[in-house]
Amino acid sequence: MPCELWPYITPGIPDELFEHLPGIPLSQREVRLLLISQLRLQPDSVLWDIGAGTGTIPVEVGMLCPNGQIIAVERDEEVANLIRRNCDRFEVKNVEVIEGNAPDCLQSLKTMPHRVCIEGGRPIQEILQAVWDYLPPTGRVVATAANLESLYAISQSFSLLRARNIEVVQSAVNRLEMRGFSQTFVAVDPIFILSGEKLD
């Protein structure tokens, strides 16, 4: 649902409209759009966002799917409060923020997911294995990898879990920015977005 700060029904909120903290990851707008497209959301989807960081995905999905439910998992209390503040900024009411370490805290979540987004977490293979057990048939996982080690770990996990309809997208985005007196194209950090489905 549109709000005063972002009065549009389309996703793609500019990064600078979010409150952020130094050193806390923020999914940049163009990458965020790619990630959301890979989730293949339905109006009433339940999404678990693990390693939610600044909360850009919960906010965007919460606005896109007002009848859905988003559970944002974040281990750090200060960062969890940042997610809550960003939800308040955009008047998003269907996001629940859970403070805890994945995968250990997942067993306490009361609503099972249709979709899972994994944006962080060092034990990525453990997290993937754990969420797979909670997904229903046709459930979908989308995970991001910013380095070769994470890319390998997620790919290997999808193979072991026998994920179907696997897709891998790498972003290559350049933004026009002012540098001194010139307008220059500046690259956004590339990231891999991997998705797979659970089929019986």
N, C-alpha and C positions, 0 to 999 in steps of 0.2 A: 504494500500500500504506500502511495506517495506520502511524503511528509513535507514540512515547511523547508527543511534544509535541502532535500532532494525531491522536488515535486514532480517526479517522472515515474512512469511505470517500467522504463527500461533499466536494466542493471548497468553498472559501469560508473559507480560513484568515484569522483576524483580523489586521489590519495590524500590530498591536503585537507579534505573535509573531515577525515577521521582524526580523532585524538590519538597520538602515539607517544611511545616512550623510547628513548635512545637504546639501541641494541635489541629491541623487540621486533621480531619479523613482521612485516606487513606485505601481504600479497598485493603486488602492484596491479593496477586496474586491468591492463590488457591480459595479464596472466590469470587474474581472477575471472575474467570473462571466459577464457578457455576452460578453466577448471570447472566453472559452473555448468558450462555446456556439456562437459563429460559426465556430470552427475545424473543427467537425464531425469530431472525431478518431475514429480507429479504434484497436483495441488495440495494433497494431504500427506506428502512424504514426511517420514521421520528421518532426520539426518543427524548422525553423530559427527562432529568435527573435532578431531583429536589433534592437539597441539594448535589450538585456535589462535594463538598469538594476539594480534591487535583486535581481532574479531571482525575482520572485513567480510569473510565468508558468511558467518552467522547473520550479520546485518543484511547483506545482499539477499541471501536466501530467505531470511525472515520477511523481507519486504516483497519478494517475488511470490512466496507461498504463505500468505497470511493464515491459511488453514492448516499449514504444516507445523511440525515441531522440530526445533533445532536444539541439540544438546552439545554445548561447547565444553570440551574437556581441556583444562589447563592446570599445570602443576603448581604454578607460582601464584601466590595470593594477590600480589600487586598487579600482575598481568590479568588475572581473573577479574579484578575490579576494573581494569581498563576496558575489558570486553563489555562489562555491565554499563560503563559510562558511554561507550560508543552505541550500544543498543538504545540507551536513553536519548542520546543525541538525535537518533533517527526514528525515535518513537516505536521501536520494535518490541513487541510484547510476547512473542512466541519463542524466545530463546531462554534456555535454562543453562546457567554456567555451573559446572562442577569442578571443584578444586580437587585434584588428585593426579597420581602418576599412572599412566597407562603402561601396561595392560592391567595392573592390579586393581584399579578403581572401577573397571568396566562391569564387574559382577554386581556392583551396587546400583547400576542404572536400571530403572524400572521399566523404561519403554524401549522396546527392541527396534533396531533401525531397519529402514529400507535401503538407505544409502549411508556410506561412511566415507568421510574425507580425512585423509591423514596428511597433515602438513608438517609434522615434526615428530620427534621421539627417537632417541638413540636406539632402543631395541626394536627397530622397525619390523624385523621378522617376527618377533614375539607378538607385537601389536597386530600385525596382519593375521597371524594364526588365531589370535584371540577373537578379533572382530568377525572373522569368517564363521566361527561357531555360532555367533548371534544372528547372522544374516539369514533371511528366508531364501528359498529358491527365487531366482531372478534378482536377488539383492546385488548391489553394485558397490565396488570400492574404487575410489580415486585417490591416488597418492602422488606426492610431488618429490622430486629428487633434484637437488642442486649440485650434486657431485657424483663422481663415478661410483664411489662405494655404495651410496644409497640407490643409485640406478641398478646396480648389480643385485643388491639385497632384495629390492622389490621385485625385480624380474625373476629371480630365483624362487622367491616366495610364491608368486603367481603360478610358476611351473609346478611347485610341490603341491599347491592347493588345487591344481587342475582347473584354474580359472578359465573361463571361456570368453570369447569376444574381446580379447585383449587388444587395447589400442595404446599407442605411445605417440605423444605429440611433444615436440620441442618448440618453445617459443623463440621467436627472433623478432624483437620489437625495437624500433627506434623512435624516439620522441624529439620533436623540435624544441630546442631550448635556446635562450639567450645566453651567450658567452661573451662578455664584454660588449662590443658593438655589433657582433655578428650573431646570426641565427644558425645554430649548428644542430645536426642530428646526433643524438646521444643514445647509445644502446642501453636498453633495460637488461639486467642480468638474465641470461638464458636459464630456463628451467625445464626439466622433463616432467610431463604429466602422464602418468600411467593409469589405466583403468582396466578393470576386469569384472566379470559377472560370475555369480555362483549359480550353476545349473545342476539340477538333479538328473 
